Amino acid sequence: MPYFNDSQIKKAKEIDLLTYLKAKCPDELVYDSRDTYHTRSHDSLKISNGLWNWFSRGIGGKTALEYLIQVEGFTFTEAVGHLINEKGLEKKCYQKTVLTEKEKRDRLVLPEKTLNNYRVIGYLTGRGINKNIVDYCLNNNLIYQENIRNNVVFIGYDNENQPRYAGIRATNSSRFMGEAYGSDKSYSFRLESKIMKDSVHLFESSIDLLSYATLLFLKKGTWQEENLLSLAGIYKPGKDINNSKTPETLSNYLSHHNEIKKIFIHFDNDEAGRLATKAIQISLSDRYEIVDSPPKNGKDVNDFLCTYLKEHNKKSYENSR
């Protein structure tokens, strides 16, 4: 067992995470804005102002030592030796272990449920989402209310109906968004059509997906005749857009649904949404019919839904006078 004196331990504790990653694992850093970064392995782990915070796990700190122990699973001795370059303990940038499908499923840690879902129901219906759709999702364990902070949790399942993904979103004004530990973006939140369809509708977020389902319900009386798939966040193409990879959520979905011939993209009306749409068109247009269908007005599908409901309610009021 290696021994480290107080001076060596102090030296290891002085190294902040940003300095460590820039020196040891530069490919792990993804620039966000100004002095803010997130890590490529965990996009909800943010580094800013000398601190790091893994929002989806609710843990954080300042030093690289804390990061190696809490995130990468190093022992204290391994972490100290790694940081001070002690011979025999030096490790290169952390390499992920290749996991079996069962191990991946077992990694997901779902937040504890509440006894009721009042906050979730109020939050979603307050954003214009139809109560029937909310009830359907609750009754089928697609969404629920988290116990401690009353966040809404969106569950994604694999083809064996096992939970593989859990997106978390605040139901208050904090605008918190994150993912449960062990979430696999390949299986993000979706609603499947009850009839055979050769198309799928793609969204940036679960809220946009449910908003579109509401629009379908208002116009057609049902939302269950379309495949709806969320990406669990905006897809960021590579620097060379012509060689960008297909989002893993979409790629995995298409690999299990050979019947799909057409993809409708409903991304945001902003630069990121337009760029992501273009990247998918470039990467998949040789195999699928790609339809760019952003919201007719507003920033995103939920904005469009709220505007639509206001106009609809106004017309209904005027017609009743």
C-alpha positions as CSV (number, residue, x, y, z in Angstrom):
1,M,0.0,0.0,0.0
2,P,1.6,3.3,-1.1
3,Y,2.2,6.0,1.6
4,F,1.7,9.7,0.9
5,N,2.9,12.3,3.3
6,D,1.0,15.5,4.2
7,S,2.8,17.5,1.6
8,Q,1.9,15.1,-1.2
9,I,-1.7,15.0,-0.2
10,K,-1.8,18.8,0.0
11,K,-0.4,19.0,-3.5
12,A,-3.1,16.6,-4.8
13,K,-5.9,18.6,-3.1
14,E,-4.7,21.9,-4.7
15,I,-5.4,20.7,-8.3
16,D,-8.8,21.9,-9.5
17,L,-10.8,19.8,-11.9
18,L,-10.6,22.2,-14.9
19,T,-6.8,22.3,-14.7
20,Y,-6.6,18.5,-14.3
21,L,-8.9,17.8,-17.4
22,K,-7.1,20.3,-19.6
23,A,-3.8,18.6,-18.8
24,K,-4.8,14.9,-18.6
25,C,-8.1,14.5,-20.5
26,P,-8.6,17.5,-22.9
27,D,-10.9,15.5,-25.1
28,E,-13.3,15.1,-22.1
29,L,-13.9,18.8,-22.0
30,V,-16.8,20.3,-23.9
31,Y,-16.9,24.1,-24.1
32,D,-20.3,25.7,-23.3
33,S,-19.9,29.5,-22.9
34,R,-17.4,31.9,-21.3
35,D,-15.6,29.9,-18.6
36,T,-18.2,27.1,-18.4
37,Y,-17.6,23.5,-19.6
38,H,-19.3,20.1,-19.3
39,T,-17.7,16.7,-19.7
40,R,-18.2,14.5,-22.7
41,S,-19.1,11.5,-20.6
42,H,-21.6,13.3,-18.4
43,D,-23.3,16.3,-20.0
44,S,-24.9,17.4,-16.8
45,L,-21.6,17.7,-15.0
46,K,-20.7,21.4,-15.3
47,I,-17.5,23.1,-14.5
48,S,-17.6,26.8,-13.8
49,N,-15.9,29.5,-11.6
50,G,-13.4,26.9,-10.2
51,L,-16.2,24.5,-9.1
52,W,-17.8,21.4,-10.6
53,N,-21.3,20.1,-10.1
54,W,-22.9,16.9,-11.4
55,F,-26.5,18.2,-11.4
56,S,-28.2,14.9,-12.2
57,R,-26.5,13.2,-9.2
58,G,-26.6,16.2,-6.9
59,I,-22.9,16.0,-6.1
60,G,-20.1,18.4,-6.7
61,G,-16.8,20.0,-5.4
62,K,-13.8,21.9,-6.4
63,T,-10.8,19.6,-6.7
64,A,-9.8,16.9,-9.2
65,L,-9.3,14.6,-6.2
66,E,-13.0,14.8,-5.3
67,Y,-14.0,14.2,-8.9
68,L,-11.8,11.1,-9.3
69,I,-13.2,9.6,-6.1
70,Q,-16.9,10.6,-6.5
71,V,-17.3,10.3,-10.3
72,E,-14.6,8.0,-11.6
73,G,-14.5,5.6,-8.7
74,F,-10.9,5.9,-7.7
75,T,-9.9,5.1,-4.1
76,F,-8.3,7.9,-2.2
77,T,-4.9,6.4,-2.6
78,E,-5.3,5.8,-6.3
79,A,-6.5,9.4,-6.8
80,V,-3.7,11.0,-4.9
81,G,-1.1,8.8,-6.7
82,H,-2.7,9.6,-10.0
83,L,-2.6,13.4,-9.4
84,I,1.0,13.6,-8.2
85,N,2.3,11.1,-10.9
86,E,3.4,8.6,-8.4
87,K,5.2,5.7,-10.2
88,G,3.1,2.6,-10.5
89,L,-0.2,4.4,-9.8
90,E,-0.2,6.7,-12.9
91,K,-3.3,6.3,-15.0
92,K,-4.1,7.9,-18.3
93,C,-7.5,9.6,-18.9
94,Y,-10.2,7.4,-17.4
95,Q,-11.4,4.7,-19.8
96,K,-14.9,3.5,-19.6
97,T,-15.4,-0.2,-18.9
98,V,-17.4,-2.0,-21.6
99,L,-20.6,-3.1,-19.9
100,T,-23.0,-5.9,-20.8
101,E,-26.7,-4.9,-21.5
102,K,-27.7,-6.2,-18.0
103,E,-25.0,-4.2,-16.3
104,K,-26.1,-1.1,-18.2
105,R,-29.7,-1.7,-17.0
106,D,-28.6,-2.3,-13.5
107,R,-26.7,1.0,-13.4
108,L,-29.8,3.2,-13.7
109,V,-30.8,4.7,-10.3
110,L,-34.3,6.0,-10.5
111,P,-35.3,8.8,-8.1
112,E,-37.7,7.8,-5.3
113,K,-41.4,8.3,-6.1
114,T,-43.8,10.4,-4.1
115,L,-47.2,9.0,-3.0
116,N,-49.0,11.5,-5.3
117,N,-48.3,13.4,-8.5
118,Y,-50.1,16.7,-7.8
119,R,-47.1,18.9,-8.6
120,V,-46.3,17.1,-11.8
121,I,-49.9,17.2,-13.0
122,G,-50.2,20.9,-12.2
123,Y,-46.8,21.7,-13.9
124,L,-47.6,19.8,-17.1
125,T,-51.2,20.9,-17.5
126,G,-50.0,24.4,-16.7
127,R,-47.8,24.2,-19.8
128,G,-50.8,23.3,-21.9
129,I,-50.4,19.6,-22.0
130,N,-53.7,17.7,-22.1
131,K,-54.7,16.1,-18.8
132,N,-55.7,12.8,-20.6
133,I,-52.2,12.5,-21.9
134,V,-50.6,13.3,-18.5
135,D,-52.9,10.6,-16.9
136,Y,-51.9,8.1,-19.6
137,C,-48.2,8.7,-18.9
138,L,-48.7,8.4,-15.1
139,N,-50.8,5.2,-15.4
140,N,-48.2,3.6,-17.7
141,N,-45.2,4.6,-15.5
142,L,-43.8,6.9,-18.2
143,I,-43.6,9.8,-15.9
144,Y,-43.9,10.3,-12.1
145,Q,-43.1,12.9,-9.3
146,E,-39.8,12.6,-7.5
147,N,-40.0,12.5,-3.7
148,I,-37.5,15.0,-2.4
149,R,-37.7,18.0,-4.8
150,N,-41.1,17.1,-6.5
151,N,-39.4,17.1,-9.9
152,V,-41.0,15.4,-12.9
153,V,-39.2,12.3,-14.0
154,F,-39.5,11.1,-17.7
155,I,-38.7,7.3,-18.1
156,G,-37.4,5.7,-21.3
157,Y,-37.6,2.0,-21.8
158,D,-35.7,-0.6,-23.8
159,N,-37.3,-3.2,-26.1
160,E,-37.7,-5.5,-23.1
161,N,-39.8,-2.9,-21.3
162,Q,-37.0,-2.2,-18.8
163,P,-36.3,1.3,-17.6
164,R,-33.0,2.6,-19.2
165,Y,-33.3,6.4,-19.0
166,A,-34.7,8.9,-16.6
167,G,-34.8,12.6,-17.5
168,I,-35.5,15.0,-14.5
169,R,-37.0,18.4,-14.8
170,A,-38.0,20.9,-12.1
171,T,-41.7,21.7,-11.6
172,N,-40.9,25.1,-10.1
173,S,-39.1,28.2,-11.4
174,S,-35.6,26.8,-10.9
175,R,-35.4,25.5,-14.5
176,F,-33.4,22.5,-13.2
177,M,-32.8,19.8,-15.8
178,G,-30.8,16.7,-15.4
179,E,-30.6,12.9,-15.7
180,A,-30.7,10.1,-13.2
181,Y,-27.4,8.3,-12.7
182,G,-26.9,5.5,-15.2
183,S,-29.2,6.9,-17.8
184,D,-28.7,5.6,-21.3
185,K,-29.7,8.3,-23.9
186,S,-30.2,5.5,-26.4
187,Y,-33.5,4.9,-24.7
188,S,-34.9,8.3,-24.0
189,F,-38.6,9.2,-23.4
190,R,-41.0,8.3,-26.2
191,L,-44.6,7.5,-27.0
192,E,-45.3,4.6,-29.4
193,S,-48.1,4.5,-32.0
194,K,-50.8,1.9,-31.4
195,I,-51.0,1.2,-35.1
196,M,-48.3,0.4,-37.6
197,K,-46.6,3.6,-38.9
198,D,-43.7,4.1,-41.2
199,S,-42.8,7.4,-39.7
200,V,-41.4,8.9,-36.5
201,H,-41.6,12.5,-35.1
202,L,-38.4,13.8,-33.4
203,F,-38.2,16.4,-30.6
204,E,-35.5,18.0,-28.5
205,S,-37.3,17.5,-25.2
206,S,-40.0,15.4,-23.5
207,I,-42.0,18.6,-22.9
208,D,-42.1,19.3,-26.7
209,L,-43.0,15.7,-27.4
210,L,-46.0,15.9,-25.0
211,S,-47.0,19.3,-26.4
212,Y,-47.1,17.9,-29.9
213,A,-49.2,14.9,-28.6
214,T,-51.6,17.5,-27.2
215,L,-51.8,19.3,-30.6
216,L,-52.6,15.9,-32.2
217,F,-55.3,15.2,-29.6
218,L,-56.9,18.7,-30.1
219,K,-56.9,18.3,-33.9
220,K,-57.5,14.5,-34.4
221,G,-58.9,13.3,-31.1
222,T,-56.0,11.0,-30.5
223,W,-52.2,11.1,-30.1
224,Q,-51.7,7.3,-30.2
225,E,-51.4,6.9,-34.0
226,E,-47.9,8.5,-34.3
227,N,-44.5,7.5,-33.1
228,L,-43.0,10.3,-30.9
229,L,-39.4,10.3,-29.9
230,S,-37.4,12.8,-27.8
231,L,-33.6,13.3,-27.9
232,A,-33.4,14.3,-24.2
233,G,-31.8,17.6,-25.1
234,I,-30.5,19.4,-28.2
235,Y,-28.3,17.4,-30.5
236,K,-24.9,19.0,-31.1
237,P,-23.4,18.1,-34.5
238,G,-19.6,17.8,-34.9
239,K,-17.4,20.6,-36.2
240,D,-17.6,19.1,-39.7
241,I,-21.4,19.0,-40.1
242,N,-21.1,16.8,-43.2
243,N,-19.6,14.0,-41.1
244,S,-21.7,14.4,-38.0
245,K,-22.9,11.2,-36.3
246,T,-26.6,10.5,-36.0
247,P,-27.9,11.2,-32.4
248,E,-27.6,7.9,-30.4
249,T,-31.3,8.0,-29.4
250,L,-32.4,8.2,-33.1
251,S,-29.8,5.7,-34.3
252,N,-30.9,3.1,-31.7
253,Y,-34.5,3.7,-32.4
254,L,-34.1,3.2,-36.2
255,S,-32.0,0.1,-35.6
256,H,-35.0,-1.5,-33.9
257,H,-37.7,-0.2,-36.2
258,N,-37.0,-1.3,-39.8
259,E,-40.5,-0.1,-40.8
260,I,-39.6,3.6,-40.5
261,K,-39.2,5.4,-43.8
262,K,-39.9,9.0,-42.9
263,I,-38.6,11.3,-40.1
264,F,-40.3,14.5,-39.1
265,I,-38.0,16.9,-37.2
266,H,-39.6,19.3,-34.8
267,F,-36.6,21.1,-33.4
268,D,-36.5,24.6,-32.0
269,N,-36.6,27.8,-34.0
270,D,-33.1,28.9,-33.0
271,E,-29.6,28.5,-34.4
272,A,-28.9,25.3,-32.5
273,G,-32.2,23.7,-33.7
274,R,-31.7,24.6,-37.3
275,L,-28.1,23.3,-37.3
276,A,-29.1,20.0,-35.7
277,T,-31.9,19.6,-38.2
278,K,-29.4,20.2,-41.1
279,A,-27.0,17.7,-39.7
280,I,-29.6,14.9,-39.5
281,Q,-30.8,15.7,-43.0
282,I,-27.2,15.3,-44.3
283,S,-26.5,12.1,-42.4
284,L,-29.8,10.3,-43.1
285,S,-31.4,11.7,-46.3
286,D,-29.9,8.9,-48.4
287,R,-31.9,6.3,-46.4
288,Y,-35.0,8.2,-45.1
289,E,-37.3,10.9,-46.2
290,I,-36.5,13.8,-43.8
291,V,-39.2,16.5,-43.2
292,D,-38.2,19.7,-41.5
293,S,-41.2,20.7,-39.5
294,P,-40.4,23.3,-36.8
295,P,-43.1,25.1,-34.9
296,K,-44.9,27.7,-37.0
297,N,-44.3,30.3,-34.3
298,G,-42.6,30.6,-31.0
299,K,-39.2,29.2,-29.9
300,D,-40.3,25.6,-29.5
301,V,-43.3,23.2,-29.8
302,N,-44.5,24.1,-26.3
303,D,-44.4,27.8,-27.1
304,F,-46.5,27.1,-30.2
305,L,-49.0,25.0,-28.2
306,C,-49.5,27.7,-25.6
307,T,-50.1,30.3,-28.4
308,Y,-52.5,27.9,-30.1
309,L,-54.5,27.3,-26.9
310,K,-54.8,31.1,-26.2
311,E,-56.1,31.7,-29.7
312,H,-58.4,28.6,-29.5
313,N,-59.8,29.7,-26.1
314,K,-60.3,33.3,-27.3
315,K,-62.3,32.1,-30.4
316,S,-64.3,29.8,-28.2
317,Y,-65.1,32.7,-25.8
318,E,-66.1,35.0,-28.7
319,N,-68.3,32.3,-30.3
320,S,-70.1,31.8,-27.0
321,R,-71.0,35.4,-26.6
